Amino acid sequence: MLVIIFPRAFLQLNYSWPNILTDILGVICLTLGFLLRISARGLKSELSQKGGSLVKEGLYSQTRNPMYLGISLIALGIVLLVFQYWVLILFAVFFALIYLRLIFKEEKLLLEKFGSEYSRYRQRVPRFFPASPAIIKNFPLKKEWFYKELSSIIPLAAAILCYKIWQVIKI
């Protein structure tokens, strides 16, 4: 709501050289975030047996929360592409307040449901950031997983592209 009321305070309205660098970084974050989310959701839907089994393969062998990592990279990409740099602070605070609380709540439920299996998994695999670049080897993607996400990828990409075109034309 505040962005709509005060667009000049939040949005990048002028296009300049630093924006090109943050645009490149933003596109990388968006792409990586969507790929993480697609792979994590696909693995979970295929391996979790509708929540009856703990998923520890693929991305889940490198981070316990690959979907949240993907979502945070998508949001970071949007911030870098559309908003002023100071909004990164708001993003970090928002993420910490909302998603960390969700992660802790889910971990408690998983510990209750899977007991020692989850406890061992939790000791071995980092909560959020992968411990090694081996995540690249554990990044399965299937066409059908990708197609399920198109309904969120296409509108977001189109909106950002239109905003960037407007930004450049406005100069």
N, C-alpha and C positions, 0 to 999 in steps of 0.2 A: 504494500500500500504506500509506504514511504517513497519507494522508487517512482511510483506514478505521480505522487504529489510533488516530489522534489527531484526530477530527473537529472538536473544539472549537478546535484550533489553526489549522485551515485553512478551515473553512466559516463562512459567515455564518449564524449560528444565530438571531440576533435581527433583527427587521425594524424599521427606523426611517426617519426622513425622508431621511438621505443615501442610503439604499438605493434609494429611489424614483428619485433622479437617476441613480445608477449603473445601475439596472435599465433605464432609458430608453436610456442610452448603450450598455449591453450589448446590448439588442435591436437598436439601430441597427447596431452592429458585427457582430452575428450575421447580420442581414439583408444588409448590404452584402457581408460575407465570402462568404455563400452565393451571392449574385448574381455576384460576381467569379469564384468557382470554377466555377459553372455555365457562365458565358459563356466563360471561358478553356478549360475542358475541351471544350466544344462546338466552339469555333473550332479548337482543336488537332486534334480528331478529324476535322473536315471538311476542314481545309486542309493538314495535315502529310503526307498521303499515307503514313501509317504510319511517320513518322519520316524520310521521304526528302526532305522539303521543310521549309525554315525558315519558321515562321509569323511574319509581321511585321505583320499586319493587326489591326484591332479593338483589343482591350486590349493586344495585343502591340506595338502602335505607341506605347504610352504607358509600359509597364513590361515589362522582359524576363521578369519572374516573376509574372504575375498570379495564378497558382494558389497560389503560396506567400504572396502578399499576402492572398489570400482566406482561406487556412488560418490565417494569423496573426490576421486580424480575427475569424474564428470563435472561435479560442482566447481572444482578448482578450475577446470578448463573454461567453464562458463564465466566465472569471475574474471579470469585473465582476458577473455575475448570481449567482454561486454562492460565490465564495471571498472571504476577507478581503483587504483592500487590499494588504497586504504581499506577497501571493502574486504580484502584478504583477512584483515583482523576480525571483522564481523563473521566471516566464513569460519575461521578457526574457532572462535568462541561458540558459534552456533553448532558446529560439528561436535565440539567437546560436550556441550550441554545436552544435545539431543541423542547423538549416536553412541557416545560412550555409555550413557545410561542404559540404552537399549542393549548394547553389547554385554554389559555386566549382568543385566536381567536375563538375557538369553544364556549366558554362561552358567548362571545359577540353575536354570531349568535343565540344561544339558547335563550338568553334574548330578542333579537329582534323577534324571532319566537314565543316564548311561553309567553313572557311578565311577568305578575305578578305570573303566575303558576311557572315559572322557578325561579323567584326572591324568592318566599317562599321556594321552594325546596333548593335553594342555601343557604339560611339562616339556614336551618335545617340540611343539610348534608355536611360533610367536603369535600373539594376539592379533596384530594388525600388519606391521611391516614385515615382509619376507626377510629372513635372515641371510639369504644368499641369492645370487643371480640365477640359481637353478630353477626359479619360477618359470623361466622361459621354456624349459623342457617339459614342464607340467601344465601346459597351456592348451588343453584340447579344445577344438572348435569344430562344430558340425553345422552344416548348412541349415538344418531344421531349427537348431538353437538360434542361429542368426536371424532367420525369418520371423521367429516369435518376437524379436526385439525391434523389428522394423517400424512398428507402430509408434515407438518412442524415439527412435533414431531419426527418422525422416522429418517429422515436424520440428524437432530441435535443430537439426542441421539447416533446414529451410529458414527458420526464424533467425538464426545467427547469421546465415549468409545474407538475408535481406537487410539485417541491421548493418552489417559490414558494408554492403553496397551503398546503403543510404549514407553511412558515415563518409565514405570516399566521395560520393557524388556531391555531398553537402559542402565539401571543401571549396 
